Amino acid sequence: MADSTLTESRLTAAAGSVRGRLVKTGAVCRTVVRRRDSAAVLTAVTLTYLAVFLWALGDLLVQSGVGYSIFVADRPLARAFRPAPGAFLFQPVALVELGVVVWELSPLNTLLGGLIASLVGLNLSVSYLAVTQPKSCGLSASAGILASVPGLLAGSTCCAPVLLLVVGIQASGILLTAFVWLLPASLLLLVATLVYVAGKITPAAL
């Protein structure tokens, strides 16, 4: 009975600690958005990463003299959920020409890229605060930068199957199967890195 009570109290304490860390992470993220400097870092990193993500997938191409036009496929809603070659990839529903950019618009690919890009942007923005406000963060400047590296490495793995095809590497079936697990692992690692660094920051001191 005593062991059961002790275990229950430990689980309750652990759950409370997790909730507290998540609440603190939310507060730090709101601080990132409110501050002009960290919000600029967030916006720049998110948009840049999303553009690189879409380019790596082949959804975004740079060409000269393509003009300005939009072509929408038949039954775009049904097509949006149709899988494309590669794990977690979906068919485009529109072709958008923007002068020097051709965008094969796939809503789900863009949504996925936006999610990863936002997490990478938040990781670097929070690490930026750790670098510029070390007294408020309880971290050294180098710690903030190092903490963001796992997130960036994780985020880049989602494009691995596409990059392998681009460079012409003949991946084995086992390797390609492993890539299916890389995207969830990437997202978990990005979230874990964000929660870890945010837990070192005191939002009220920023």
Buried (B, 14 or more C-beta within 10 A) or exposed (E): EEEEEEEEEEEEEEEEEEEEBBEBBEBBBEBBEEBEEBBEBBEEBBEEBBBBBBBBBBBBBEEEEBEEEEEEBEEBEEBBEEEBEBBBBBBBBBBBBEEEBBBBBBBBBBEBBBBBBBBBBBBBBBBBBBBBBBEBBEBEBEBBBBBBEBBBEBBBBBBBBBEBBEEEEEBEEEEBEEBEEBBEEBBEBBBEBBBBBBBBBBBEEB
